[in-house]
Each structure stands twice: as structure tokens, then as C-alpha cells.
């Protein structure tokens, strides 16, 4: 497939584009990130100025996974598209599905355009998690291994609250969790928040 025109246009986009502002705060990781609306406000005008249409298709498969596929279409008809990113929603509810799609759209778009939408911690979070998993908790200690699934739920709730311009804090996260998750999941979220 020919990509000469779209490649030239994307080169111009890269010359002008800047990383979006990291205006949302993930209280769990104590880090900032750019919510999807901030990213779209940053990239759409520059893409449009260079004759590139952005389309993000979503859908689902028989297994209950949702997918996101991002396409950049140039006025010449040339297309660059990502593979489908499959995501398994934590809950089969409108909120769970919507959260997974928003999460996928944000990560796929920033990867495709080569921009960053999160604070770079130089691998500190990953290395801390790795060290924690290698050091067993002391007897009587409240320090247990992080609950990766609860971390994902917290991240998704944080993104939902931020997208609606709500103040994001532990109480807001727990309140929202009670609206969309079962008692056992809420308990795991509360326990994970206490670990930080």
C-alpha cells in the first residue's frame, strides 16, 4: 500500500505536535496523565490542518472482548491503521465497556502518533512493584502484594471521574466503585488504596 502522501503529512504533524498536557491525576500512582479529551483537543487541529482524518472504530467479539482500531486517512486516500486492540472489560456493564474503550482509545492514539500522555517515571513504578514482589511481607505486616486487577479498576475510575471534571480523591474513587462494582471488588479497591 502506498503511503507517500500520508507519510509526508504525518511528518508535518510531528513537527508541530506537542505532548498533551497531563491535567488529570491518578491518586493511586500519584502521577499525572492526559485524559482522552485533552489528547483529542491537542491532535485533531494539527491532523486536520495536514489533511488527515482520525477515525477510531470500536466494537466487540463473541468472547465479550471490546476492541479499538485507530485509522488515519489522508485526503489522497492513503490510510495508516493500527491492528485491533482487544480489551476485556472488568464488568459487562455500559460503564465497564465504556471505560475499557476510552482506555484503549487513549493508549492506541498516543502510540500511533508517537506522543506521550503520562508522566515518565523512568520505570520507578515498575521497579518498585518488582522489588515488592521479591520481598516477602514481614510477619504481622500489612504490606501485601499489589492487587493488579484493583489497580486497573482504580485507573479506570480515575479516568471516568476526570473525564466528567470531578475532583479525584480516594473517597470519590470508592464512591464511584460502589456504583459500578460489586461489594467484593469495592473491598479490593479499598484495600489497594490503603497500601499506598
N, C-alpha and C positions, 0 to 999 in steps of 0.2 A: 504494500500500500504506500502510495506517495504521501510524504509529509513535509515537503519542501516549504510550502506556504505557511502552514501552521507552525512549523519549527521556527521560521523567521519571526512570526508574530509572537510566539512564546519567548523568544529571545528578547524582544522589546518589553514584554511583560516582566521578565526577570530583571531588566534594567531599572524598571520603575517600582516594582512591588517591594513592600517592606513587610516584615513580620507584623501581624496584627497586635494590637495592644492586649496584654494579658490583664483584663479587667475583672475577671472572676477569681474567687479564692476557694481553693479546696481546703477546708479546715482540717481534714484528716491528714493530708500530706504537708500542710502549711506551705502550700505552693500556689502560684497563680497560673491561670491558663486563659486562653481566649475562647469565649463561647462561640457557637456557630454563627449567630447573627453578626458578631464583631468581625469574624473571618469573611463572611459574605460581603459585608459593607466595605471591607478592605479590597477584596479581589474583583468583585463584579465590575466596577467602573473601569479598571485597568484592562480587564479581559474584553469588555465591550468596546473600549477605545481602540483595541487592536483587532477587532473583527472576530472575536471568539465568543461563542455561546457556551454557557455552562449548563449542563443537564445532569441531575443526579436521580437516576431511576431507583425505585425501591420495590420490593415485592417479597414473596415468601415461597417456600417449597413445601412438599408433602410432609417433611420431617418437622415442620414448625419453625425452621430457621427463617430469619429475615435476611434480606440482602440489600446491599447498596452497590451501585455501579455508577461511576462518575465518567462523563463524556465531555470532551472539549471539541466543539465543532467550529471550524473556521469558515468564513464566508466563501472560500474556494471550494468547500465541500469536503475538505480533508478532516479526518477525525482522529483524535487520540483518546483512547478509553482505557479505563482500568479493568482488571478482572472483577468479577463479582466478589464482594467481601461478605462472607456468610457470618451471621451473628446469631447466637442463641439467646433469646430474651430470658431474663430471670423469671418472669411471670408471664403467662399467656393472657395479659390484660392489655387494654389500649395504652395504659401508661408504660407498662413493661416493654411493649413492642415499640412505642414511640421513642422511648429512652434509648433503646438499642439502635434504632435507625439514626437518631440525632448523633449519638456517639460515633457510629460508623461514618456518617457524612462528614463530620468534623475531621476525623483522622484520615480518611481517604483523600479528601480535598487538599489538606495541607501536605500530605505526602506527594500527591500528583504535581502540585505546584512548587514543591521544594521549599516550603516555608515552615516556620516553627510556630506552634500555638501554645507552648507551655514553657515554664521556666526550666532552664537546663541546670540540673543539679550535679552534673559531671558523674552520674552513676551513684551518687551518695545513697539514695533511697534503695537502689538495688543491692548495693554492697552492705548496707545496714541490715536489710532483710536476709541476705545471705549469711552474715555473721550471726544474726539472731537464731537462724535455723540450725547452726552448727553448735551453739552453746545451749546445753540443756538448762531449763529453769532450775533454780535452787529449791530445795525442799521448803514448802510453806510460802513460796514466792507467788505473786500474782502475775508474773511475767510469762505469758504463754505465746506460742507461735501465732503470728498474724493469721486472721481468717481471710483468705484471698477473695472468697465469694462476698463476704461482708464489705470488704474494701471496694469491690466493684459496685455493690449496691449504693454505698456512700457516695462514690464518684458520680453515679447516675443521678442520684437525688440532688447532689450539689449542682449538677448541670441543669436539671429541671428548675430548681429554685432560682438559679442565676438567670436563666432564660426569661423568667417571669419577674425579674428585678426584685426578688425577695431578699431580705437580709439572711445570709447563710451563716448559721452557727449550729452548735450541737443540738440545741432544743428544736430548731427548725428542721434539722435533718431527721430527728426522732419523730417529730410530729408528722412529717410527710411520709416517713416509713410506715407509720401506723395506718395511714390512709391507703397505702398500696400493697403492703406486705402482710403476711400472717404473723401471729404472735411469736413464733419461733425465730423467724427472720429478724423481727424487730429486736428481740433479745440479743441475737448475734451482732446486730449493728451497734446496740448499746454497749455490749462488751468490747467490741473493737474500738469504739470511740474512747472508752476508758483506758485502753492500752497506750494511747498517745499522750 
